[in-house]
Amino acid sequence: MGSPALRPALLLLLPLLLQVPPSRGFPGSGDSPLEDDEVVYSDAKYKDIPWCSPIKVKYGDVYCRAPQGGYYKTTLGTRCDIRCQKGYELQGSPQVICQSNKRWSDKVICKHLEPPRIKCPSVKERVAEPNKLTVRVSWETPEGRDTADGILTDVILKGPPPGSHFPEGDHKIQYTVYDRAENKGTCKFRVKVRVRRCGKLHAPENGYMKCSSDGDNYGAVCEFSCVGGFELQGSSARVCQSNLAWSGTEPTCTAMNVNVGVRTAAALLDQFYEKRRLFIVSTPTARNLLYRLQLGMLQQAQCGLDLRHITVVELVGVFPTLIGRIGAKVMPPALALQLRLLLRIPLYSFSIVVLDKHGVDKERYVSLVTPVALFNLIDTFPLRKEEMVLQAEMGQACAT
């Protein structure tokens, strides 16, 4: 504890040292003024002063200075200078102040000076293949290029993706890319699809038309047929060719001309093959009540007969006074007799025979048959089902 000779002197100076206050330091003195007791003092001094939240700016640097200096960077009156990093632009005030409402005086962000760039592909016009109405179009997905830090989000596509089947017409495609600062770059292009066409055809009067594909595009085939009682003249089928012209000649439907001057009943029936169904009424005398009632019912249902391609054949009397009648045309007695014999129709009683379009004996009646019963029967025939579809498409129907 030191030399024994100094102890009396130290004991004399001790009371004087106790009377001198401890040094607090001063600017430029080289002494550190910051002690634990000063921290307590400062916290107490500023505990009631509004503080702002610590300020942070993405892609920017913040330099703050408080009025009191030192540790406190978010106290009332603190001023902060904002500087954006390279490639970013400041939006807002370059200096913000911590206000009494505990909010900074402005909101600031650092954005890209330039949006990202993206270049779309060049897609030329595409032409559909024969019998096709769409074209499969592919391209490479474009890549965006950033103008600052090179970091981009995903490329966003608006429109069908590459490899899709595009229908006829113009289609807009757009790509958008965003950078980290949410700036966006876009590019647009069009996909144009063309379908080569010959021009629409129309069904002939009193006839039908059924076409493949879209009806008039390259490779499409249109088939024509006539309603019962009419015969097709011209091409039964036409094709849209590569020169965009239709093959064949324009079809027409002319009224069926029944030749009653043929020698045999078979030759007579051949004229109706795949064209008309036959409703053959046979009676030994025109005075027969069933015969007269049956003709009356058929006359009232003429629309239904025409819609179902039914021709009424009358065989009246007995040979040699037997006559056959198809509409206004009268067949010779010998031909009428052959028809009775060929179809095994009784000579001396009322009877009815129904033949389909292939000449097949489908039904026989020995008494009256109502038009409703007759039509219900014929509507079950296979060919009739196809006819009903076509008639519905053409809007053909009988008024109720």
Secondary structure, DSSP 8 states (H G I E B T S, - for coil): ---TTTHHHHHHHHHHHHHS------TTSS-----HHHHHHHHHHHTTS-B------TTEEEEEE-TT-TT-SSBTT-EEEEEE-TTEEEES-SEEEB-TTSSBS---EEEESS--EE-------EE--TT-SEEEE------EE-SSS--B---EEES--TTEEEESEEEEEEEEEEBTT--EEEEEEEEEEE--B-------TTEEEEESTTSSBTT-EEEEEE-TTEEEES-SEEEB-TTS-B-S---EEEE----TT-SSHHHHHHTTTTT-EEEEEEES-TT-HHHHHHHHHHHHTHHHHHHTTEEEEEEES-TTS-EEEETTEEE-HHHHHHHHHHHT--SSS-EEEEE-TT--EEEEESS---HHHHHHHHTTSHHHHHHHHHHHHHT-----
